[in-house]
Amino acid sequence: MADRVRVCCIGCGGMASTRHYPSLAEMEDVELVALSELDEAKMKAGVEKFGFPKTYADYRERVESEKPDAVYALMPPMHIFPVLEYLLSHGHNTFTEKPPALTLYQGKVLVDIIEKNGNLTMVGYQRKWVPLVRKLRELVEERGPLDQFTVGFHKNGAAGLYYGGAIDVLTCD
């Protein structure tokens, strides 16, 4: 196994550039290989901030030429399915944010591809690691084993819409 995990990244929006890539950039065993981003200003900012040595507008070209160990695909939910379908169908290991699909059918397609190809995949549900949520779970488990665990997360925002009103908070979060 290589000393460093070679990671290509797709998307350089708010969550990618403020949460995910800063963490990856400080990991000694991770090499940020290339960035794909359609917005030229976001791509330039990603290069300046995280030192991506290569950039591509077309993520397909990038992952085929770079042969990464893993691909971070971070974009709005209404755009993620075709990207994940391509990456997984071509044998790439992936990380994405929730939700990885907007319909049950899309989810089943992705699961079928993963089961067929044996990809390593992860969907980030970062809130399960929030210290308050972990402490609440611990307190509940003191009373007995969990059968189901639900946490409510309330946002104070305008009308609960994301991405210029393209998708709602219930679908996203």
Secondary structure, DSSP 4 states (H G I P E B T S, - for coil): --SSEEEEEE--SHHIIIIIHHHHHH-TTEEEEEEE-SSHHHHHHHHHHH--SEEES-HHHHHHHH--SEEEE---HHHHHHHHHHHHHTT--EEEESPS-SSHHHHHHHHHHHHHHT--EEEE-GGGG-HHHHHHHHHHHTTS--S----------STTEEGGGTEEHHHH-
